[in-house]
Amino acid sequence: MNILPRKEELLLKAICTMEDKPFGLNIRRSLFQLTGKTWSIGSLYFYLDRFEKKRILESYPLQPSQDRGNRNKR
């Protein structure tokens, strides 16, 4: 039986209850609303990468946009 640590559980809950697309800043805002605490971008992506390795979540790249300086969004 796999039990998720509390932070991973909160992150999944935040993602699953989002109405917007789950990108980094949107997830971060959702986590703040859920917990009242600010998560650093680094810790957020640490757990998101961990979820990908465990095959809990899957990410995909989007086309670069002007507002992001022509960088990809994941």
C-alpha positions in Angstrom: 0.0 0.0 0.0 1.4 3.4 -1.0 0.7 6.3 1.3 1.4 9.8 0.1 3.1 12.3 2.3 0.9 15.2 3.4 2.5 17.7 1.0 1.9 15.4 -2.0 -1.7 14.8 -0.9 -2.3 18.6 -0.6 -0.7 19.1 -4.0 -2.9 16.5 -5.7 -6.0 17.9 -4.0 -5.1 21.4 -5.2 -4.7 20.2 -8.8 -7.8 18.0 -8.8 -10.0 20.8 -7.6 -8.7 23.5 -10.0 -11.0 24.9 -12.6 -8.2 26.6 -14.6 -5.4 24.7 -16.3 -2.9 23.3 -13.8 0.2 25.3 -14.6 2.8 26.2 -11.9 1.5 29.6 -10.8 -2.2 28.5 -10.9 -1.3 25.4 -8.8 0.6 27.7 -6.4 -2.4 30.0 -6.0 -4.7 27.0 -5.4 -2.3 25.6 -2.7 -2.3 29.0 -1.0 -6.1 29.0 -0.9 -6.1 25.5 0.4 -3.4 25.8 3.0 -2.9 29.5 3.7 0.9 28.9 3.1 3.1 30.0 0.2 4.9 27.2 -1.7 8.1 28.0 -3.5 8.2 27.3 -7.2 11.2 25.0 -6.6 9.3 22.8 -4.1 6.2 22.8 -6.3 8.2 21.5 -9.3 10.1 19.1 -7.1 6.8 17.3 -6.2 5.4 17.6 -9.7 8.5 15.9 -11.1 8.2 13.3 -8.4 4.6 12.6 -9.5 5.7 12.2 -13.1 8.4 9.6 -12.0 5.7 7.7 -10.0 3.3 8.0 -13.0 0.7 9.8 -11.0 0.6 12.8 -13.3 1.8 13.5 -16.8 3.0 16.8 -18.2 3.3 17.9 -21.8 4.9 20.9 -23.5 2.8 23.7 -25.0 3.9 26.0 -27.8 6.2 28.9 -26.8 4.3 32.2 -26.3 5.4 35.9 -26.5 4.3 36.6 -22.9 6.8 33.9 -21.7 9.7 35.2 -23.8 9.2 32.4 -26.3 9.8 29.7 -23.7 7.8 26.5 -23.6 5.1 26.0 -20.9 4.8 22.5 -19.4 
